[in-house]
Amino acid sequence: MTPTTGTFTLPARVLHWLMAILIVAMLFIGVGMVASVSARHEWLLAIHKPLGIAILILAIVRLAVRLRHPPPPLPADLPALQKLAALASHWLLYALMLAMPLIGWAMLSAGGYPVMLGSSLRLPPIFPVSPVAFAVLRHLHGWFAMLLFLTFLAHMGAALYHGLIRRDGVLSSMIRGRRKTAPASIGYSGEPAENAHAADAGSNGPDAAERIE
């Protein structure tokens, strides 16, 4: 594990935004599958399966990147409760991103349905055929999908809070990879305060004494 820095690495940022797009697409596709009984259902299902496996693989990669390159710390002035909520929501998102595809895969396996990632690529079953297990996993998949949706909304709301209200650089660090720092205070001469103080200190030194003499 590398030391924590004040920036997100490029792989972390790419994975973050790529997975955000995939998760939004997956949620809308899932809603469309539930609401549709037309021929579009099979078409959406054919997209839903490989998309879920892609999210599972990317979640594993993203977790490895996070453990290898820890994210930058939150602002020091952020209340402890908000820091705890941010940490809990992040790990909940990771858990859901890993659990949702696996539960869907197990659900299809329990129902005896093939998990096809295309016309020829078929994944092996990971759960024995069981109508009872299929029903339980189907409900669990739906509940976890709702929890993922709510967690995603909370995460997006927190990002907007940091970017538009606090303006503490948390959102910009995930967009640009660099967190904005507060500008240095400006002295009366137009220079940073520390430079102005240094100049003042110099003006009171031996040279000033010579000028007085």
Secondary structure, DSSP 8 states (H G I E B T S, - for coil): -----SS--HHHHHHHHHHHHHHHHHHHHHHHHHH--STHHHHHHHHHHHHHHHHHHHHHHHHHHHHHS------TTS-HHHHHHHHHHHHHHHHHHHHHHHHHHHHHHHTT--EESSSS-EE--SS---HHHHHHHHHHHHHHHHHHHHHHHHHHHHHHIIIIII--SHHHHHHTS--------B-TTSSBHHHHHHHHHHHTSHHHHHHH-
